[in-house]
Amino acid sequence: MESKEKRREKVIEVLNKARAMELLAIHQYMNQHYNLDDMDYGELAAKMKLIAIDEMRHAEMFAERIKELGGEPVTGHDGQVQKGQDVRQIFPFDADLEDDTIDVYNQFRLVCQENGDAVTMKLFEQIIEEEQIHYNYFDNIHSHIEKLGDTFLAKIAGTPSETGLPPRGFALGTETA
């Protein structure tokens, strides 16, 4: 049997790989958010921003678990952000990205199980459920665009991109109205 330290290292390794994937997704989805907003598809842009925020939360959850296990979270992402995508390209691309993520995270969950880390295994299960929600959304929008084409896009054009998130953070301190 491998030592506890060796098993922990394997779990930290998959957590860092997952974190790098989340960091790429954040950059990809925020780039798409800006582009969709610029193309005047505000409703789609707002949803993309909220999904990017989900991915930020996932990256943070992975980092916190890595630190709990005594590791150092990665700060870079693997892969290249696809820029300048047409609205018709974005959603099948993102559905594929989420589908691949779900598959990889299921493999990472098994690594955690094999190495006796139930806590990290549950973390992957929770995040897989959220990635499935993202996949379903991207796949549905892609399907609407495929079936309804310009009619669907015309309906979305000119919608506001306000996400309803209150402006807050460290610099602002508290919510402002």
Secondary structure, 3 states (H helix, E strand, C coil): CCCHHHHHHHHHHHHHHHHHHHHHHHHHHHHHHHHHHHCCEHHHHHHHHHHHHHHHHHHHHHHHHHHHCCCCCCCCCCCCCCCCCCHHHHHHHHHHHHHHHHHHHHHHHHHHHHCCCHHHHHHHHHHHHHHHHHHHHHHHHHHHHHHHCHHHHHHHCCECCCCCCCCCCCCCCCCCC
